[in-house]
Amino acid sequence: MAKVTIRQTASPIRRKSDQRATLVGLGLNRIGRTAVLDDTPAVRGMIAKVAHMVEVLA
């Protein structure tokens, strides 16, 4: 299965709690941290929800 690499670029401070939970679900919780995940529709939906706080590397 294809992989996608994401990096957190912004802080979850003063964000809605569901956005914070989405970052934790993606394996991110600190600026600069990266995660390599399977490229599934569920993961893509989570990335879309917090697109303003992450960048997709691959």
Secondary structure, DSSP 8 states (H G I E B T S, - for coil): --EEEEEE-S--TTS-HHHHHHHHHTT--STT-EEEEE--HHHHHHHHHTTTTEEE--
